[in-house]
Amino acid sequence: MQTRNCKIVATLGPASESPDRLMMLVRAGVNLFRLNFSHGEQAGHAKRYAAVRDAEERIGWPIGIIADLQGPKIRVGTFAEGSVKLSYGEVVRIEASEKPGEAGLIRLPHPEIVEVLEAGDLLKFDDGKFQLTVVEKGAGGLKARVDFGGELKSQKGLNIPTRRIPISALTAKDKSDLAYALDLGVDYIALSFVQSAADVREARELIGNRAGILSKIEKPQALDELPEIVALSDAIMVARGDLGVELPAEQVPIQQRRIIRTARAAGKPVIVATHMLESMIDAPTPTRAEASDVATAVYQGADAVMLSAESAVGRHPQTAVAIMDRIIRAVEEDPEHWAGLQRDMARPEPTTADAICLSAREISDVLNCAAVVAYTATGSTALRLSRERPRCTLVGMTPHLSTARRLTLSWGVRSVVTADATSTEDMVEKALQVVQGLGVAKQGDRFVIIAGLPFGRPGKTNTLRLVRIE
């Protein structure tokens, strides 16, 4: 089982979905796999899911699975000639229609978008390669000035950073994929196109507690309701792809840090994703800037970093994982990393569980304990402990495999499935067997146990026990 604290998420695809290659990625350091429902058929994702569960059984520890929903895809319509030339400063018309556009006329198959746009709004096409500014709104549509021009082709993506779009985060395809993923048994549903807390509430009504909700922050509008979105979610992703298109480039690192801090303060796992080792889609080594980018996310306290195309379709998926693992370990050996984690520590809530977890972290630091063991049914105790960022090994012991799999996303937590304790003596004995079995503690070492009494009642963390191995 991996010994680093920051976790690695890898996207499965043609380059990594075979059982042998998948197992190689697990051994290289992957903690969770992402199924990208923007590509492929449901049956293909079912095969990938089964391959991960087979690898989990073979390796002997829990592996998490994230189903990433596509979300709404807003695109420009078609053009009679396949594309149009947009010249700097040119003013073009924009209409809501399914008909093909032409020179000087762009048609959007989204009347609800044209309806809400106003003068001053920005339209970015093809991942921000082209930009238009709305200068006039009339009964027949809009007029927009070309800021960045070029040849715009049919069906290219459209981003509107200045306006909340009146579209649900869940399309008909997403709802079908969601039901399918839940039936498979995935651990997290990654929710795309989150613009407000209402989008998370809508997803929760459909998902319930069958999987954790991982809200992707990729729309500027989501930043306006960030604390509430984080509170309603089980985990957060800094999805820097669309976020980087819709925000000025200089704002992306600032917002990344803000999102990480907000998630950490709430005790919710946070993933930093997109373009982390992008050059390794083809190259066998990353650029220095990419290595620094991964390191920055780790220094900021992210729970996980993610590979996308690098592991899905890249030429060197195992090498990408191994290099990401090396970068994380190097940062975690830096004393300044730990100093930064302590500076960004959130204040504990006035609850028994928070007080117990804070005490466990301070005791483990003062006494140089080998581990802190958290007995947890729902995972909440291990999450609270993870938020404290102790310097020793964290072990989440749970009787539920589903909880163990969700905890694979939490910073520092090694999740172990075991029967619940029946007494204080049984609690100590089971914890002792686990820490010795994991090889994290030996004779003479101390470790801390936190649990809830009476046993078997979730949400009752009220006990701390310090144990010395004789």
SULZIZI-V586617 format. One record per helix or strand of 3 or more residues. SS is the DSSP state (alpha for helix, beta for strand). FROM is the first residue (numbers start at 1). LEN is the number of residues. If there is no record, write none. Layout:
# SULZIZI-V586617
[[SS;FROM;LEN] [SS;FROM;LEN]]
This chain:
# SULZIZI-V586617
[[beta;7;5] [alpha;19;10] [beta;32;5] [alpha;42;18] [beta;64;5] [beta;83;4] [beta;91;6] [beta;105;4] [alpha;111;6] [beta;122;4] [beta;130;9] [beta;141;8] [beta;150;4] [beta;157;3] [alpha;172;13] [beta;188;4] [alpha;197;11] [beta;212;6] [alpha;220;5] [alpha;226;7] [beta;235;5] [alpha;240;7] [alpha;249;18] [beta;269;5] [alpha;278;4] [alpha;288;12] [beta;304;4] [alpha;309;4] [alpha;317;16] [alpha;335;9] [alpha;352;15] [beta;371;5] [alpha;380;9] [beta;393;6] [alpha;401;9] [beta;413;5] [alpha;424;14] [beta;446;7] [beta;461;8]]
